[in-house]
Amino acid sequence: MARFELKLPKMGESVAEATITNWLKEVGDKIEADEAVLEIATDKVDSEVPSEVSGVLVEQLFGKDDLVQVGQTIAIIETEGDAPATTVVEETSAPAEVAAIEKTIESAQEIVSAPQDFSGSDKFFSPLVKNIAKEEGISIEELDNIQGSGKDGRVTKEDILKYIDDRKAGVVTPKAAEPAKTVEPVKATEPVVQKSQQAVPVSVNGGDEIIEMDRMRKLISGYMVASVQTSAHVQSFIEVDVTNIVKWREKVKTAFEKREGEKLTFTPIMMEAVAKALKDFPGMNISVDGDYIIKKKNINLGMAAALPNGNLIVPVIKNADQLNLVGMAKAVNDLGNRAKAGKLKPDDTQGGTYTVTNVGTFGSVFGTPIINQPQVGILALGAIRKVPAVIETPEGDFIGIRQKMFLSHSYDHRVVDGALGGSFVKRVAEYLEAFDVDRDF
């Protein structure tokens, strides 16, 4: 018999940690190779961690809501036969040595994960618990006094939510975070935001329903507010005649699906034009880090997609400018389908340099999208509509029915001026209107 260490796998260049959201296997359960053992969540996407070996789960080194660093051991699986090359703890290890290893792992976790905002406490609180505490205005003194039901008395999500319910019901009295201080006058130009500590009112007849935001909705909310507070949003709008694209797609979509096994939507055609425009205007393919501008070497297009629960996520098409239309269609369909099925991996949402969102899917003519930080631009694709339009010909102008749409470009005015922002979206429009109706796919 041997013991195999299940570690938190690498999930992308910029992903260094994840929170355990649920254990799918308990101690004593049998596990097959490639079977999911637990669920984790990064700041962008939820995922599962599969086992690399078959065996029995004998130890969970972290609990639900704990923050784990990439490469840390999260569980021990007992296997039959010789241990694989990645196993480290043998059956014959002395209990004292095993206890020392566990203590070292736990100490390292607490050192790496110690939250700055709660440095006044000797206890460890998971990121989820800290976020809930911040949103509910719970002081460090209150957190210290909550009796935790987790491992080593740690406060779990259920513990803090129960405390909040009891506090709202008057069962417990909030402890003041610090003595009252004299409130200094606030400048008129500074908005004053007050967070109510009172329970949300519910109608007597039960007509109102109070629903707590799920974890991802809270994250999205935080990202959107932070983006508006960070970037000086400016919008440019341009109307595009896509009649040729509509006619071409209608002509080839059946043959495309038969040959490639993929549906041909308008999205990859739009993505192709955006990637070309980004090559023409590399000033839009940048990010901002403090007072520095980072010019991105690769063009990685983010594609806003809906999740099964209605939340939004932005998977990324890597090196989009190197894909032909077939490759773009396959990438768009793959990411879109896996987003709907909740099968995206953490790395699928990393490394985006510019984002496209299709607001026309829901019938919107145009929109004013919020920039996906730390990027500096985002393009919204409006609905394609049949409209009467003036058509210029050598014989004169006449009115005809054309397929048109609006492109809505939001960009960061801190680093992108109107000339660049407007020229970029105009170039996208030019590529779309010059679409070759005789091209192959």
C-alpha positions as CSV (number, residue, x, y, z in Angstrom):
1,M,0.0,0.0,0.0
2,A,1.2,3.5,-0.7
3,R,-0.1,7.0,-0.3
4,F,-0.5,9.5,-3.1
5,E,-0.6,13.2,-2.6
6,L,-3.4,14.9,-4.6
7,K,-2.2,18.5,-5.3
8,L,-4.0,21.6,-6.5
9,P,-3.1,21.6,-10.2
10,K,-1.8,24.5,-12.2
11,M,-4.8,26.4,-13.6
12,G,-3.3,29.1,-15.8
13,E,-0.4,31.5,-15.6
14,S,-2.2,34.1,-13.5
15,V,-4.0,31.7,-11.2
16,A,-2.1,31.1,-8.0
17,E,-4.8,30.0,-5.6
18,A,-8.4,28.6,-5.4
19,T,-11.0,28.2,-2.7
20,I,-12.5,24.7,-2.0
21,T,-16.2,25.0,-2.4
22,N,-17.3,21.3,-2.0
23,W,-15.8,17.9,-1.3
24,L,-17.3,15.4,-3.7
25,K,-15.6,12.5,-1.9
26,E,-15.4,11.9,1.8
27,V,-12.7,10.0,3.8
28,G,-13.1,6.3,3.2
29,D,-14.7,6.7,-0.2
30,K,-13.3,4.7,-3.2
31,I,-12.0,6.8,-6.0
32,E,-11.3,5.9,-9.6
33,A,-8.6,7.5,-11.8
34,D,-9.8,10.7,-13.4
35,E,-12.8,10.8,-11.0
36,A,-13.6,14.2,-9.5
37,V,-12.7,14.5,-5.8
38,L,-13.6,18.1,-5.0
39,E,-14.9,21.3,-6.5
40,I,-12.8,24.5,-6.4
41,A,-13.4,28.1,-7.4
42,T,-11.0,30.8,-8.6
43,D,-11.9,34.4,-9.0
44,K,-13.3,33.7,-12.5
45,V,-14.6,30.1,-12.8
46,D,-15.6,27.0,-10.9
47,S,-13.9,23.7,-11.6
48,E,-13.3,20.1,-10.4
49,V,-10.1,18.5,-9.3
50,P,-9.9,14.8,-10.5
51,S,-7.7,12.1,-9.0
52,E,-4.7,10.9,-11.0
53,V,-4.9,7.4,-9.4
54,S,-7.4,4.9,-8.2
55,G,-7.6,4.2,-4.5
56,V,-9.3,5.3,-1.2
57,L,-9.5,8.8,0.2
58,V,-7.9,8.6,3.6
59,E,-7.3,12.3,4.5
60,Q,-8.6,15.7,3.6
61,L,-5.9,18.3,4.4
62,F,-8.3,21.3,3.8
63,G,-11.9,22.0,4.6
64,K,-14.7,23.6,2.7
65,D,-14.1,27.4,2.0
66,D,-10.3,27.0,2.7
67,L,-7.9,28.9,0.4
68,V,-5.3,26.6,-1.3
69,Q,-2.2,27.6,-3.2
70,V,-1.4,26.0,-6.5
71,G,0.9,23.0,-5.9
72,Q,-0.2,22.4,-2.3
73,T,-1.4,18.9,-1.2
74,I,-5.1,18.9,-0.6
75,A,-5.8,15.2,0.0
76,I,-4.1,11.8,0.6
77,I,-5.3,8.8,-1.5
78,E,-4.2,5.3,-0.5
79,T,-3.4,3.2,-3.5
80,E,-2.6,-0.5,-4.0
81,G,0.8,-1.6,-5.2
82,D,3.8,0.5,-5.6
83,A,3.4,4.3,-5.3
84,P,3.6,6.4,-8.5
85,A,6.6,8.8,-8.9
86,T,4.5,11.6,-7.5
87,T,3.8,9.8,-4.2
88,V,5.7,11.0,-1.2
89,V,4.3,9.7,2.1
90,E,4.8,5.9,2.6
91,E,2.6,3.6,4.8
92,T,5.6,3.0,7.1
93,S,6.0,6.7,8.0
94,A,6.1,7.3,11.7
95,P,2.9,9.0,13.1
96,A,5.1,11.8,14.5
97,E,6.5,12.5,11.0
98,V,3.0,12.5,9.4
99,A,1.8,14.9,12.2
100,A,4.8,17.2,11.5
101,I,4.1,17.3,7.8
102,E,0.4,18.1,8.5
103,K,1.5,20.9,10.9
104,T,3.9,22.3,8.3
105,I,1.2,22.3,5.6
106,E,-1.3,24.0,7.9
107,S,1.2,26.6,9.0
108,A,2.2,27.4,5.5
109,Q,-1.4,27.8,4.5
110,E,-2.1,30.2,7.3
111,I,1.0,32.3,6.5
112,V,0.2,32.5,2.8
113,S,-3.5,33.1,3.2
114,A,-3.5,35.5,6.2
115,P,-5.8,38.3,5.3
116,Q,-4.5,41.8,5.7
117,D,-7.9,43.3,6.5
118,F,-8.2,41.0,9.6
119,S,-4.6,41.2,10.8
120,G,-5.9,42.0,14.3
121,S,-7.1,38.4,14.8
122,D,-5.1,35.3,15.5
123,K,-7.7,33.2,13.8
124,F,-7.8,32.1,10.1
125,F,-10.8,33.1,8.1
126,S,-11.4,31.9,4.5
127,P,-11.8,34.4,1.7
128,L,-15.6,33.7,1.5
129,V,-16.1,34.3,5.2
130,K,-14.1,37.6,4.9
131,N,-16.1,38.8,1.9
132,I,-19.4,38.1,3.7
133,A,-18.0,39.9,6.8
134,K,-17.1,42.9,4.8
135,E,-20.4,43.1,3.0
136,E,-22.4,42.7,6.2
137,G,-20.2,45.2,8.2
138,I,-19.1,42.5,10.7
139,S,-16.1,43.7,12.8
140,I,-13.1,41.6,13.7
141,E,-14.2,41.4,17.3
142,E,-17.5,39.8,16.2
143,L,-15.7,37.3,13.9
144,D,-13.4,36.3,16.8
145,N,-16.5,35.6,19.0
146,I,-18.3,33.4,16.5
147,Q,-18.1,29.7,17.4
148,G,-16.8,27.9,14.3
149,S,-18.0,24.4,13.4
150,G,-15.2,23.8,10.9
151,K,-11.8,22.1,11.2
152,D,-10.0,23.4,14.3
153,G,-12.9,25.6,15.1
154,R,-12.8,27.6,11.9
155,V,-15.7,29.7,11.0
156,T,-17.5,28.3,8.0
157,K,-19.9,30.0,5.6
158,E,-22.9,28.4,7.4
159,D,-21.6,29.7,10.8
160,I,-21.3,33.4,9.6
161,L,-24.7,33.3,7.8
162,K,-26.3,31.9,10.9
163,Y,-24.7,34.6,13.0
164,I,-26.0,37.3,10.5
165,D,-29.5,35.8,10.8
166,D,-29.3,35.8,14.6
167,R,-28.1,39.4,14.7
168,K,-30.9,40.6,12.4
169,A,-33.4,38.7,14.6
170,G,-31.9,40.4,17.7
171,V,-30.7,37.1,19.2
172,V,-27.1,38.5,19.4
173,T,-25.9,42.1,19.7
174,P,-23.2,43.3,17.4
175,K,-20.0,44.2,19.2
176,A,-18.5,47.6,18.3
177,A,-15.4,47.4,16.2
178,E,-13.8,50.3,18.0
179,P,-14.7,53.3,20.2
180,A,-16.7,56.0,18.6
181,K,-14.7,58.6,16.9
182,T,-15.5,62.2,16.0
183,V,-16.9,62.3,12.5
184,E,-15.0,64.9,10.4
185,P,-16.9,66.8,7.7
186,V,-16.8,65.2,4.2
187,K,-16.1,67.3,1.2
188,A,-19.1,68.0,-1.0
189,T,-17.4,66.4,-4.0
190,E,-16.9,63.1,-2.2
191,P,-20.0,60.8,-2.3
192,V,-21.0,59.4,1.0
193,V,-22.1,55.7,1.0
194,Q,-23.8,54.3,4.0
195,K,-24.3,50.6,4.4
196,S,-27.5,49.7,6.3
197,Q,-27.1,47.2,9.1
198,Q,-30.9,46.7,9.4
199,A,-32.6,43.6,8.1
200,V,-34.1,43.9,4.7
201,P,-37.8,44.5,5.1
202,V,-40.2,41.9,3.9
203,S,-43.9,42.5,3.1
204,V,-46.4,41.2,5.6
205,N,-48.2,39.2,3.0
206,G,-45.0,37.5,2.0
207,G,-44.9,39.0,-1.5
208,D,-41.2,39.9,-1.3
209,E,-38.5,37.4,-1.5
210,I,-34.9,37.9,-0.2
211,I,-32.3,36.0,-2.2
212,E,-28.6,36.0,-1.4
213,M,-26.3,36.6,-4.3
214,D,-24.3,33.5,-5.2
215,R,-20.5,33.6,-5.1
216,M,-20.0,34.4,-8.8
217,R,-22.7,37.2,-8.8
218,K,-20.9,38.8,-5.9
219,L,-17.6,38.6,-7.8
220,I,-19.2,40.1,-11.0
221,S,-20.7,42.9,-9.0
222,G,-17.4,43.7,-7.5
223,Y,-15.6,43.6,-10.9
224,M,-18.2,45.9,-12.6
225,V,-18.1,48.5,-9.8
226,A,-14.3,48.4,-9.7
227,S,-14.1,48.9,-13.5
228,V,-16.3,51.9,-13.5
229,Q,-14.4,53.4,-10.6
230,T,-11.0,52.7,-12.3
231,S,-11.5,53.5,-16.0
232,A,-12.9,56.7,-17.6
233,H,-15.4,55.1,-19.9
234,V,-16.1,56.7,-23.2
235,Q,-18.3,55.2,-26.0
236,S,-18.3,55.4,-29.8
237,F,-21.1,54.0,-31.9
238,I,-21.0,53.1,-35.6
239,E,-23.6,51.6,-37.9
240,V,-22.5,48.8,-40.2
241,D,-24.1,47.4,-43.3
242,V,-23.6,43.6,-43.0
243,T,-25.9,42.6,-45.9
244,N,-23.2,40.8,-47.7
245,I,-22.3,38.8,-44.6
246,V,-25.9,37.8,-44.0
247,K,-26.3,36.6,-47.6
248,W,-23.0,34.7,-47.6
249,R,-23.7,33.0,-44.3
250,E,-27.1,31.9,-45.5
251,K,-25.5,30.5,-48.7
252,V,-22.7,28.5,-47.0
253,K,-24.0,27.6,-43.5
254,T,-25.3,24.2,-44.5
255,A,-22.2,23.2,-46.4
256,F,-20.0,24.5,-43.6
257,E,-21.8,22.4,-40.9
258,K,-21.7,19.3,-43.2
259,R,-18.0,19.7,-43.9
260,E,-16.7,21.0,-40.5
261,G,-19.3,19.5,-38.1
262,E,-19.8,23.0,-36.6
263,K,-22.5,25.6,-36.9
264,L,-21.5,28.8,-38.5
265,T,-22.8,31.8,-36.5
266,F,-22.1,35.5,-37.0
267,T,-19.9,35.7,-34.0
268,P,-16.7,34.1,-35.5
269,I,-17.1,36.4,-38.5
270,M,-17.2,39.5,-36.2
271,M,-14.3,38.1,-34.1
272,E,-12.2,37.7,-37.3
273,A,-12.7,41.4,-38.1
274,V,-11.9,42.5,-34.6
275,A,-8.7,40.5,-34.5
276,K,-7.6,42.1,-37.8
277,A,-8.4,45.6,-36.5
278,L,-6.4,45.0,-33.3
279,K,-3.4,44.2,-35.5
280,D,-3.9,47.5,-37.3
281,F,-4.3,49.4,-34.0
282,P,-2.1,47.7,-31.4
283,G,-2.8,50.7,-29.1
284,M,-6.1,49.0,-28.3
285,N,-4.4,45.7,-27.4
286,I,-2.9,47.0,-24.1
287,S,-3.5,46.9,-20.4
288,V,-2.9,49.4,-17.6
289,D,-0.9,48.7,-14.5
290,G,-0.8,51.8,-12.3
291,D,1.1,54.4,-14.2
292,Y,2.4,51.9,-16.8
293,I,1.0,50.7,-20.1
294,I,1.6,47.1,-21.1
295,K,1.6,46.4,-24.8
296,K,0.4,42.9,-25.4
297,K,2.3,40.6,-27.8
298,N,-0.6,38.2,-28.4
299,I,-4.2,39.0,-29.4
300,N,-6.4,37.1,-27.1
301,L,-10.1,37.8,-27.6
302,G,-12.5,37.5,-24.6
303,M,-16.0,36.4,-25.6
304,A,-18.7,37.1,-23.1
305,A,-20.9,34.0,-22.6
306,A,-23.8,33.1,-20.4
307,L,-23.6,30.4,-17.7
308,P,-26.4,27.9,-16.9
309,N,-27.3,29.9,-13.8
310,G,-27.6,33.2,-15.8
311,N,-24.3,34.6,-14.7
312,L,-21.8,36.0,-17.1
313,I,-18.3,34.7,-17.9
314,V,-15.6,35.7,-20.4
315,P,-13.7,32.7,-21.9
316,V,-10.7,33.7,-24.1
317,I,-9.8,32.7,-27.6
318,K,-6.0,32.6,-27.5
319,N,-4.0,34.0,-30.5
320,A,-7.2,34.9,-32.3
321,D,-5.4,36.7,-35.1
322,Q,-3.7,33.4,-36.2
323,L,-7.0,31.6,-36.7
324,N,-8.8,31.3,-40.0
325,L,-12.6,31.4,-40.1
326,V,-13.0,27.7,-39.5
327,G,-10.6,27.8,-36.5
328,M,-12.4,30.8,-35.1
329,A,-15.8,29.1,-35.5
330,K,-14.5,26.0,-33.7
331,A,-13.1,28.1,-30.9
332,V,-16.2,30.1,-30.5
333,N,-18.5,27.1,-30.4
334,D,-16.2,25.1,-28.1
335,L,-16.0,27.9,-25.5
336,G,-19.7,28.8,-25.8
337,N,-20.8,25.1,-25.4
338,R,-18.5,24.5,-22.4
339,A,-19.7,27.7,-20.8
340,K,-23.3,26.6,-21.1
341,A,-22.4,23.2,-19.7
342,G,-20.4,24.7,-16.8
343,K,-17.3,22.8,-18.1
344,L,-14.9,25.7,-18.5
345,K,-11.4,25.4,-16.9
346,P,-9.7,28.2,-15.1
347,D,-7.2,28.7,-17.9
348,D,-10.0,29.2,-20.4
349,T,-10.7,32.6,-18.8
350,Q,-7.2,33.9,-18.4
351,G,-5.0,36.1,-20.6
352,G,-7.6,38.1,-22.5
353,T,-6.4,41.4,-24.1
354,Y,-9.7,42.7,-25.6
355,T,-13.3,41.6,-25.1
356,V,-16.3,41.3,-27.4
357,T,-19.9,40.9,-26.1
358,N,-23.0,40.1,-28.2
359,V,-25.8,42.2,-26.8
360,G,-27.8,41.6,-30.0
361,T,-28.5,38.0,-28.9
362,F,-31.2,39.5,-26.6
363,G,-32.5,41.9,-29.2
364,S,-30.6,45.0,-28.1
365,V,-29.7,47.4,-30.9
366,F,-26.6,48.7,-29.1
367,G,-25.2,48.9,-25.6
368,T,-22.6,50.6,-23.4
369,P,-20.5,47.6,-22.1
370,I,-18.2,47.9,-19.1
371,I,-14.5,47.3,-19.7
372,N,-13.1,44.0,-18.5
373,Q,-10.1,45.1,-16.4
374,P,-7.2,45.5,-16.9
375,Q,-8.1,45.7,-20.6
376,V,-8.8,49.1,-22.2
377,G,-11.7,48.3,-24.6
378,I,-14.7,46.2,-25.2
379,L,-16.9,46.0,-28.2
380,A,-20.7,45.3,-28.1
381,L,-22.3,43.7,-31.2
382,G,-25.9,44.9,-31.7
383,A,-28.8,43.0,-33.3
384,I,-28.8,42.7,-37.1
385,R,-32.0,44.3,-38.4
386,K,-33.6,44.9,-41.8
387,V,-33.8,48.6,-42.3
388,P,-34.5,51.0,-45.2
389,A,-31.3,52.7,-46.3
390,V,-30.0,55.0,-49.0
391,I,-27.9,53.1,-51.5
392,E,-25.4,55.1,-53.6
393,T,-24.9,53.9,-57.2
394,P,-23.3,55.4,-60.4
395,E,-26.9,55.8,-61.7
396,G,-27.9,57.7,-58.5
397,D,-29.2,57.1,-55.0
398,F,-32.2,55.0,-54.2
399,I,-33.9,53.4,-51.1
400,G,-33.4,49.7,-50.5
401,I,-33.7,47.1,-47.7
402,R,-30.3,46.4,-46.0
403,Q,-29.1,44.3,-43.1
404,K,-27.5,46.7,-40.6
405,M,-26.2,46.6,-37.0
406,F,-24.5,48.9,-34.5
407,L,-21.1,48.4,-33.0
408,S,-20.7,50.0,-29.6
409,H,-17.1,50.6,-28.5
410,S,-16.3,51.4,-24.8
411,Y,-12.8,52.4,-24.2
412,D,-10.6,53.7,-21.3
413,H,-10.1,57.4,-21.8
414,R,-7.1,57.4,-19.4
415,V,-5.0,55.8,-22.2
416,V,-7.2,55.8,-25.3
417,D,-8.3,59.0,-26.9
418,G,-11.2,59.5,-29.2
419,A,-9.1,59.3,-32.4
420,L,-7.8,55.9,-31.5
421,G,-11.1,54.6,-30.1
422,G,-13.1,55.9,-33.0
423,S,-10.6,54.8,-35.7
424,F,-10.5,51.2,-34.3
425,V,-14.2,50.6,-34.3
426,K,-14.4,52.3,-37.8
427,R,-11.8,49.8,-39.0
428,V,-13.8,46.9,-37.7
429,A,-16.8,48.3,-39.6
430,E,-14.7,48.6,-42.8
431,Y,-13.6,45.0,-42.6
432,L,-17.2,43.8,-42.1
433,E,-18.6,45.9,-45.0
434,A,-15.8,44.8,-47.3
435,F,-16.6,41.2,-46.7
436,D,-15.8,39.0,-49.7
437,V,-19.0,37.2,-50.8
438,D,-17.0,34.9,-53.0
439,R,-14.7,33.7,-50.3
440,D,-14.4,30.1,-49.2
441,F,-14.7,29.2,-45.6
